[in-house]
């Protein structure tokens, strides 16, 4: 099984070809190449970056931009009559991993 670990938005994701993942919003039109690849595994072949792998290219196609689930944030101070409630929705990009390729493979 072939997979890679990529980093984007200060988060790391384990991806395989055909996976669909939701990441923090990025400005990509049709396809996106992940610049930070940390690990690559293909069966018994393992490559670990120190800190990054430059020979591995992970390409993903953009499916949609959307907003995430709303979370509620409440602030409260006892005995001071202070209450404040706000909400937050993160902007997400839904992507499908198309290809994981090795540049200098013989």
N, C-alpha and C positions, 0 to 999 in steps of 0.2 A: 504494500500500500504506500502510495506516494503522498507526502504531506509536507507542509512548511509552517514555520511560525513567523508571522509578520508583525510589525509594530506600527501603529498609527494612532495619533491622538493620545499618546502616553498610555496606551493599552496594547496588550499582546493578544493575538488571535491565532489559533491553530486552524489552518485551512487546507482543504483538499480540493481537487478539481470537481466542479459541480456544486460546491457548497454555496449556500446563500447566507450572508451575514449582514447585520446592521451595525454600522459604525457611526461615529460622530460625523456630522455633516462636512463634506468636502466639495470643492467646486470642480467637478469633473463633468464633461459633456457626455461622452459615450463609453470610453474605456479609461481605465486607471491602472497604472503600474505602481506597485508598492515599492517605495524607495528603501525601506529598512526590512531586510530579510535576515532573521536571526538564526534559523535552523532549517535544515533540509534533510528529509529522510526518504529513501526509496528502497524499501526492502531491507537489505543488509548494509546498504550504502548510507552513511551518515556524515553530514557536514555541519560543523558548528562554527558560527562566526565569532571572530574576536575583534571587535564586537559585531561586525556585519559581514554578510556574504555578498560579494559583488558579482559573482558568476551566476546567481540564481535570479530569475525574473518571474515574478508572480503578476499575472494580468487578470483584471476583473472588469466586468461590464456593469454599468450602472443600470439598475432597474427603476428606482424611484427615490425621490426626496420626500420625506414625511416628517411629521412631528411625533414624538414619543408620548408615552403615557404621562398624564399630569400628576405631579406630586404636590403635596400640601406641606408648607413649612409654617410652623406656628412659633411665635415668640411669646413668652409669658414671664412676668415678674410678680412674685407673690407680694401681697400687701401694698402694691403700688398702683393698682388699677391700670396696668399696662398689658394689653393684649394686641397682637398683630398677626394676621394670617395672610400669607401670600402664596401664590402657586407658581410652578415652574414646569415647562415642557421643553425637552431637549429636541433639537433638530437632528434628524438622522438621515443617513443615506443607506439604502438597501442595495447590496451588490451581489453579483454571482461570480464566483471564481471560475475563470475560463481555462487558463493554462498555467502550469508551473513548468518552466523550462530551464535547462542548464545551458549557458552560453558556449563554453569550451568543452563540450562532451565529444569524445571520440567514438 
